[in-house]
Amino acid sequence: MKYISTRGGMSPLPFSDVLLEGLAPDGGLAVPERLPQISADMLEAWRGLPYAELAFRVLLLFVKDIPAEDLRKMTYAAYNSEVFGSEDIVPLRPLDDELSLLGLSEGPTLAFKDIAMQFLGQVFEYVLAQRGARLNVLGATSGDTGSAAEYALRGKRGVQVFMLSPQGRMSSFQRAQMYSLQDANIHNIAVRGVFDDCQDIVKTLAGDLAFKAAYNLGAVNSINWARIAAQVVYYFHGWLRATKAPGEQVSFAVPSGNFGNILAGHIARSMGLPVRRLVLATNENNVLEEFFRTGIYRPRAAAQTYATSSPSMDISRASNFERFIFDLVNRDPARVRELWAALARDGQFDLSGELPNFSARYGFVAGTSSHADRLATIRATYERSGILIDPHTADGVKVARAFVEPGIPMLVLETALPAKFSDTIEEALGKPAPLPPGMEDLAQRPQRVETMECDAQLVRDYIARHAGDAA
Ligand SMILES: *Cc1c(COP(=O)(O)O)cnc(C)c1O
């Protein structure tokens, strides 16, 4: 199993090499040369496996350059009750007679990104040790990604993390979660600016090739292939928990932003998992819903991206989308290059000729949700079932309802816990979300953060001073 670029300009590389890269050298994204196929017998043999073992079996199909026993150690170190609070790792709970919740947010930062990041932390440390290399991870976050990366990489040998966040723009919970980490290899930098300013600084420094090479800068952003591979696992897990017999179909509803989560569902389905529908839910930032409705992909400018109450889905362009388009055009890299050239030239591309395939061939359907929908859904869910859901999950629940079919379980992916977005819970219910056990004192813990003016040079100097710190 080797990896190629969606734009055709990269000679095939093994897993460990694409792990440490961001974009492919030709500007495309790494994808498997061909997808492994799962038979019904294999699936049946996986019933009842603990999550860590299932993760090992699935990831082994994608990772051929690491000895199997080492890979198994990593999945068991990533997915256990110490990290995820219980043996379930990803619990499946019925919400009502139509929907169930697939609980992806039991990890240390209460959002689904923990699942992929915990594996990434293990495999980064392993590969760096093998190569005697060090890595300086530089990132920008508006909340969930940065904290998940920090909790996964804290104390890892050979890795320093430099995470930029916009000063005063995250929720107090998110701030407390990140800034209370005291590990020597975690560096929180609060920039006097907005998220886009932080992102610009990252782009400036990562674009300075001499600096990037001298300090071995790396990224853990949503295009990282290892994150996608780790996310494929929970679609298998959800299917295995929701079905009893071979061939039974399940639908998944996915609150979406950068198209990383639902792309993993598309991959699982393409591997032969009996998935009926992949229901893509967006908030008011409906670039992806528009695509699945019209066939036209039209990313928005930052200024046209709304700040909503499901902020982790506030995206203007979906960074993983190219991987799906690659499949949609029958894995023709020349077509992908053409489409992305059109995007650069015209600000959009048109695949409306493929519209019938979206659902019939790939199972994709889509819908949107608004602030009022989120509030109403949080309230109705709580009143009906006593279960409190977060605003992102509420977008998923709202959109899922429209696509429920008799006899086919609909699993809504719970992408965060409500405590993380308590302001909106309070707006919906008149009371805040309870803090999970062990986190009651989070706001009181001492915080460690460096505040800086919005200036790439200051960040560059800071990295130069701290890149060698022992982890
Ligand atoms: C990141 C995130 C999303 C969006 O996931 P994508 O993989 O970017 O589509 C949805 N909900 C929450 C809570 C998130 O943190």
The ligand as an SDF file (V2000), in Angstrom:
LIG
                    3D

 15 15  0  0  0  0  0  0  0  0999 V2000
  -13.7470   19.8660   13.2960 C   0  0  0  0  0  0  0  0  0  0  0  0
  -15.1520   19.7780   13.7360 C   0  0  0  0  0  0  0  0  0  0  0  0
  -16.2060   19.5700   12.8200 C   0  0  0  0  0  0  0  0  0  0  0  0
  -15.9860   19.5100   11.3240 C   0  0  0  0  0  0  0  0  0  0  0  0
  -15.2770   18.3460   10.9220 O   0  0  0  0  0  0  0  0  0  0  0  0
  -14.5870   18.2880    9.4860 P   0  0  0  0  0  0  0  0  0  0  0  0
  -13.7580   17.0660    9.5120 O   0  0  0  0  0  0  0  0  0  0  0  0
  -13.7500   19.5380    9.3760 O   0  0  0  0  0  0  0  0  0  0  0  0
  -15.6680   18.2490    8.4640 O   0  0  0  0  0  0  0  0  0  0  0  0
  -17.4890   19.4280   13.3170 C   0  0  0  0  0  0  0  0  0  0  0  0
  -17.7480   19.5250   14.6360 N   0  0  0  0  0  0  0  0  0  0  0  0
  -16.7630   19.7340   15.5420 C   0  0  0  0  0  0  0  0  0  0  0  0
  -17.1210   19.8560   16.9840 C   0  0  0  0  0  0  0  0  0  0  0  0
  -15.4440   19.8610   15.1360 C   0  0  0  0  0  0  0  0  0  0  0  0
  -14.4650   20.0710   16.0450 O   0  0  0  0  0  0  0  0  0  0  0  0
  1  2  1  0
  2  3  1  0
  2 14  2  0
  3  4  1  0
  3 10  2  0
  4  5  1  0
  5  6  1  0
  6  7  2  0
  6  8  1  0
  6  9  1  0
 10 11  1  0
 11 12  2  0
 12 13  1  0
 12 14  1  0
 14 15  1  0
M  END
$$$$
